[in-house]
Amino acid sequence: MGQIVLRLDRMMVERKMSLNELADRVGISNVNLSKIKNNKVTAIRFQTLAAICDALECGAGDILEYQKDE
C-alpha cells in the first residue's frame, strides 16, 4: 500500500510564506504546523487542510501527494 505525503513545505516556498505567518493565518500552533510540514503526522483534519489551502490560495492536491510503494 502506498502513502500520502504532505508537500506543504514546497507550497510555502512557492507562496513565500513563513511557518509563523501560516500558523497565524490558519489558527494553529507553530509546533503543530511544523509537524504537518515535516510529515510527522498520521492524520489531518479537513478543517485544518481547508484553512491551509485558503491561506496559501491553493487546492488540497497541491499539498497532498500519493506515493506508491516500490
C-alpha positions in Angstrom: 0.0 0.0 0.0 1.3 3.5 -0.8 1.2 6.5 1.4 0.1 10.1 1.4 2.9 12.7 1.6 2.4 16.3 2.6 4.2 18.8 0.3 3.4 21.8 2.5 7.0 23.0 2.6 7.1 23.2 -1.2 3.9 25.2 -1.3 5.1 27.6 1.4 8.3 28.3 -0.6 6.2 29.0 -3.7 4.0 31.4 -1.8 6.9 32.9 0.1 5.1 32.4 3.4 6.9 31.6 6.7 5.8 29.0 9.2 4.8 31.7 11.7 2.7 33.6 9.2 0.9 30.5 8.0 0.3 29.3 11.6 -1.2 32.7 12.4 -3.5 32.6 9.3 -4.6 29.1 9.9 -5.0 29.4 13.7 -2.9 26.5 14.8 0.4 26.5 16.8 3.8 26.7 15.1 4.6 23.3 16.6 1.6 21.5 15.1 2.1 23.2 11.7 5.8 22.2 11.8 4.7 18.6 12.3 2.4 18.8 9.3 5.1 20.5 7.2 7.7 17.8 8.1 5.3 14.8 7.6 5.3 13.9 11.3 1.5 13.4 11.4 -0.7 10.4 10.6 -3.9 12.5 10.1 -5.0 16.0 9.4 -8.5 17.4 9.9 -10.3 18.5 6.8 -11.0 21.8 8.5 -7.2 22.4 9.0 -6.4 21.3 5.5 -9.1 23.7 4.1 -7.7 26.6 6.2 -4.2 25.9 4.9 -5.4 25.8 1.3 -7.3 29.1 1.9 -4.2 30.8 3.4 -2.0 29.5 0.6 -4.6 30.1 -2.2 -4.1 26.5 -3.4 -6.0 23.2 -3.6 -5.6 20.1 -1.5 -4.0 18.4 -4.5 -1.2 21.0 -4.3 -0.3 19.9 -0.8 -1.2 16.2 -0.8 0.7 13.6 -2.9 0.2 9.9 -3.2 3.4 7.8 -3.4 3.2 4.1 -4.4 5.4 1.6 -2.6 8.3 0.4 -4.6 
